[in-house]
Amino acid sequence: MTWACQPVVSEEKRRMPNNEPVVPIELPKQIVSDLTDLVSNRDQIHTIIAAAKTAAPASSIRAFASRVAETVDIQPTVVHDVLWTLVNIRRMQRAREVEAARMIAILTASLERHATDRWKTEYLDAWQQSTETIVAAINSIHDEHPLFISEKAETLAYSHGNILTSQRIITDIRPVFDTMGQKIKETLILHTLLIEYYDAISPPKRISLALDAADIAALRKACERAEGKAKCALEALHALNPIELPEMDGNSE
């Protein structure tokens, strides 16, 4: 989930973001959790950022993290946690139009004021000692960085009104009884296509569609044709880093 929090500053101060006093902001638990993951893996930040600079863009941040993890001896989950938090800090910095060092200063002041006493005891010193490394990492993530391109690809891939989550075809047999309902005169072989999907504002939804044998055959042909077109596109666009979703990574089965 993308970070979302607002600084408590006036419009006048917003016009001079790099000159005004540092104003702490409220940090939701998720942001504190992400920052905790970042500082816990602070020794890996330089290695991950160096590898990310030369990695090819992927279909999502998670897939990109998997690509980076293949080139370094670091678990994909750790790479993802680091990159995810850095890109969120970079996004927050860009939204506030401040320098990276100032954004980290704001986060530091916010942690000093709003983090729990336990967090401060366990992580604050490590955070303060890691700020220069984090600032350097953020400064290296420019708008054309493969990490941001991967994020944009993920947005484009799922920018649809409805997203399919699962589908299956159920085949059942229904008896046809005589008028008195005492004898089975024939049986029908029927198919039902169950589709589960979600949109941006509603809980998951389900629809069911009745199919006959001709529908099954036509659906199979349509799927085979789509697979053929995808293969053709992958070959034709080889020089443009084509990706067919879902992109398989080291954690995929």
Phi, psi and omega in degrees: 000133180291141179297147176211109174204154186242135175283149177264085179222156180281164177296327179295319179291329180299334182282348178228059189297330184269000180246342183284162175297149178291124181249118179298152177236155176291132181246114175302160183302324182296321179294315178299320178297317179295319178294326177296316177299320181296311183290332178292334180249028185300329181289346182261351188301311183300315181297316181295315182294321179297319179288323181294332183298327185252358180284151178285144176302152181238189183274352180195168178295320180296317179294323178295319178300323178295320177298316180295318182298332180292340183258354179228160181270062182222140181299140179304325180295323178292316178301316179297315180301317180293309182295319181299316181289320179296319181291328176289321175296318179297320178294318178296319178299316181295321180295327181267355178055049178238165176287158181301318181298323180289323178297319178293324177297321178295316179295321179297312179299324180292318178294320179297327182271318192252343180292158179290160179299323179296317180298316181299320180295320186272330192232341189298315179300316180296321178298312182297326179284345184258357189298321180296319178296319181293318178299315179298320180295316181296318180297336180278347183267086179275175186296335180261012179296143179306331179295316179289325177297320178296320178296318179296320178298320179296318179297315180294322184296327185244024178271063179233157180297322180228140181240124178291134177248327178199158178206147175202157178248123178257127178252127179223168181241129180242127179281148173248115185269163173287179184300324182279350180072028184247342181226145175272118183269329176198171177230146179250135174263116186237157178232145176230124176268115178260125181238126174249138184207169175220159174241189187283343189236349187242160173297167178305143182238163178222139171230153179233138182233131177282136180233149170249183184299323179294323178296319179299315180296318180293322179295319178298316179296320179296321178293317179296322178294319179297319178298320179295318179295322178296318178298317179298317181295320179299319180288319183289330184256025185307322184284351183252022177054057181289144180227127175260128181278146355281141178288126181280137178230187184295341181262359182277147179270000000 
